[in-house]
Amino acid sequence: MNKAISKRLLCLTLMLGWGISSAQQNDLYGNNQNFTKFTEKERKFDSWSVYGFGGVPLITRGDLKSITSEEQAFGGEFIFGVEKQVSHAFGIMAQFQTGKTRGQRDYSDGIYLADTKARTDYTGVALLGDLNLSSLFRRVDNKSEYKWALHMYGGVGTFAIDARRRRENQLIGEEFQEIYRTNIGASDAWVPTLGFGVRHKLSPYLDLEAKAMYNWTQGDDFDGSGVDKQGYDYNTNEGTDNFAVLSVGMIAKLGPHKEHLAWYDPLQVLYRNQDNSICKQGDNDGDGVCDDWDKQLDTPSGARVDGAGVAMDLDKDGVIDLLDKCVTVPGLATNNGCPEVQELNLADLLSSQIKGVQFDLGKDVIKESSYERLDKVAALLKENPTRKFIVEGHTDASGEADKNMDLSNRRAAAVKKYLEYKGVSESQLTAVGKGETDLLHKECDPATNCTSEKNYENRRVIFVEQK
């Protein structure tokens, strides 16, 4: 390595040290000089790491290229470096790299030259910035484990190169070679570098990364085509010898702590802390909804509430379900959420509910299909325990009158018994059989005068309120 490279390496090292020191002090203390530095025991995260990578450099633009339409020529590169993490999203890297590229003529460009191959050995140093894109753009409510990260790299380096070329011509019956060596020496150009890497956290102390970097040499001598021989250096455009490096490597995180600053997500920590600090106002009404977003801060004890902490009111009558005696029927607040008794013909309502109750043919056994109707009747009766009713059983005019009277009496008694089984007070109901004495359709006596539909309607059980 010559004097020029030594000077540049020293310059980069000084720049790195100054940059890290300035960034740390400015970020933490600003212009305040009255500060006490953290001790190592007070730090929560490690911030230093070393890394090593191995990869394949490819000349992608130049007179000679690594991959052509005819063949491929691969070299190798090794990178060693150190990184100081300034914040969770940014780090500064200083690295040493050495490698070898290979190239050959690409005849697909239409320019014929002798069969030329080249090799370039290079050694260099670089100062790079490391931007953690995943840390910047990761959602704060992301619950997945933070083990993958996309990094963007950018910086500048300088190289010492030794480029050589070889021309091979083959004639019929005779073979000869001419070897041209171009010892470029130290490159006079600064080399901008840009790239991306995908990093995976293997453990608190070790990461794995795949990286792709692109280097602009800003010169026409890196590929080994040479500048002193006519015919090889055909491309007159400046800055065309660029190369990419595809590499894989390991990052070792240094320090006593179990977490590295590069894997710390402060926004997500704030988000989690915010979750842990909710309900600061408490839940004074004990409805299970924090006062922070409770829209009804005085919910009565025992009331069911919705997600906003408001007591449930299923029938939307303004009386919450806890206090509503008729939860499914809109009513008045003055009547405990039930319809006003004076305006309700409860006997007609009961009769309409029981309409269609069926019995086994010629028996007083209620069919199971009628239970649901009777359950609704029982609910209404229990909501009005002070009102009393006569359960009347009726038949049509077919058959003997005495038997019809007995059957209607037994069916009315069966309905009364079922309702009492469902919780209706025995004193609230009286069962009476009317037989065929009070037909709904008077013209149906005898029954042969009417259709089966009218005779069916004559066979009924109704409620009559006792005054």
Secondary structure, DSSP 8 states (H G I E B T S, - for coil): --HHHHHHHHHHHHHHHHHHHHHHHHHHHTT--------TTT-SSB-EEEEEEEEEEEEEESSSBSB-SS-B---EEEEEEEEEE-SSSEEEEEEEEEEEEEEE--GGGS----EEEEEEEEEEEEEEEEEEHHHHH--TT--S---EEEEEEEEEEEEEEEEEEEEEEEETTEEEEEEEEEEEEE--S-EEEEEEEEEEEEETTEEEEEEEEEEE--SSSTTS--SSSTTT-----TT--EEEEEEEEEEEEESSSSSBGGG--HHHHHHHHHHHT--TT--TT-SSS-TTT-S-TT--TT--B-TTS-B--TT-SSS-TTT-SSTTS--BGGGTTB--GGG--HHHHHHHHHTT--B-TTS--B-GGGHHHHHHHHHHHHHSTT--EEEEEE--SSS-HHHHHHHHHHHHHHHHHHHHHTT--GGGEEEEEEETSS-SSGGGSSGGGS-HHHHHHHSEEEEEE--
